[in-house]
C-alpha cells in the first residue's frame, strides 16, 4: 500500500489523537522522558479487567516494536492518598509527564477515602476530560452517524470532596463552581471546535434549579461564546435531564458538549451505550503539564475479571492517542488500523461486540493485522 493510501485509511480515532496532541496549546511544552530513543510512560493497569487489558496493550506494542518503556505501578482504588504507592505513582507521572491508565475502583462505603482519579486530577490540575463518542464500523450499535465530543471540567463541581455531617442524619455536600475554571474549560471546548471543524458547542447544566452554581457555569459559557461568534461556531445550552432524553432519541444533534464534572461522567456512559459500550471508548485527561490517557467510561469490569473476556479496545485506542501525543504517528497508525480492521472484519469480537472471542483472541488478531 502506498503511503498516501495508508494515510487515507487512517481511522476517526487517529484524528482524535491528533486533536488531543495539537490541542495541548493550552499546556506548556511537555518534555516527556526519553532515554536511549525510548519514551518512558507511567502505566497504571487499574482494577477489575485492568491487568488483562494492559497486558493486551503491552503485547501489541511489543509486537509493533513501539519505542516505549513502561513504568508500571499497580495502584488500586483502595490505595490511600498517604500510601507510598500513591506517592510513587504521582512522582512517576510528574517525572514522565504522560501516563496510560486503566479504570480504578472507588469504594462507596469507605468513609474518608478519596478517589485516586479525583486526587490525581486535582493535585496535578489535570482539568479537562475529553471523550469522543463515535460509531465504529463492524461494531453493533443502537444508533448510526453518531460523532460528538464530551468535554468536562475535572477539578471541581460535585467531585470537590467537601462533605460533612452537620447534625446526625443531616449531610451537607458542597459543589464548587468558579468563574476561572469554568472559563478555562469553556475556552477549551470552543478552541477544540474551532481547530477541528466542529460546528456547535452545547453547554449542559441544571441552572433552572441550581441557579447560582450552574447559573455561573452557564453564564460564563455564554460570555465565552461571544468571543467565538465571528468564527461561526453555534452555541446553545440544554438542561441535563432533557439532554439525557435527547441523547437516547437523537444523538446526531450533538457536536461538542461542555459540562461540569458529574454531568460529564453520566453523559459519557450514556454516549458509550449509544455506539457499542464502554469497551470501545478511549479518552484523555489533559492538564497544563501532564496528560493521562485512559478509557472514556469508568467501568472496572469486575464481573468478568480473570475470565479472559474483556474487550481491550478502549485501552488500546487510548494508547494510540498517547502515541500520537508522543509524535510516534507511524506506530499509532499501524496499531489503530489493525484494531479497526479486526473489528470491521469480524475476525475477533469479544462478547460485548456480539462475538465469543477472548481477550487473547482479540489481541492476537490485532497483531496479525499489523
Beta strands, then each sheet from edge to edge (+ up, - down):
strand 1: 34-35
strand 2: 38-44
strand 3: 68-72
strand 4: 98-101
strand 5: 128-134
strand 6: 147-153
strand 7: 157-167
strand 8: 170-176
strand 9: 200-205
strand 10: 234-239
strand 11: 256-259
strand 12: 282-286
strand 13: 291-295
sheet 1: 1+ 2- 3-
sheet 2: 1+ 2- 4- 13- 12+ 5- 6+ 11+ 9+ 10+
sheet 3: 7+ 8-
end
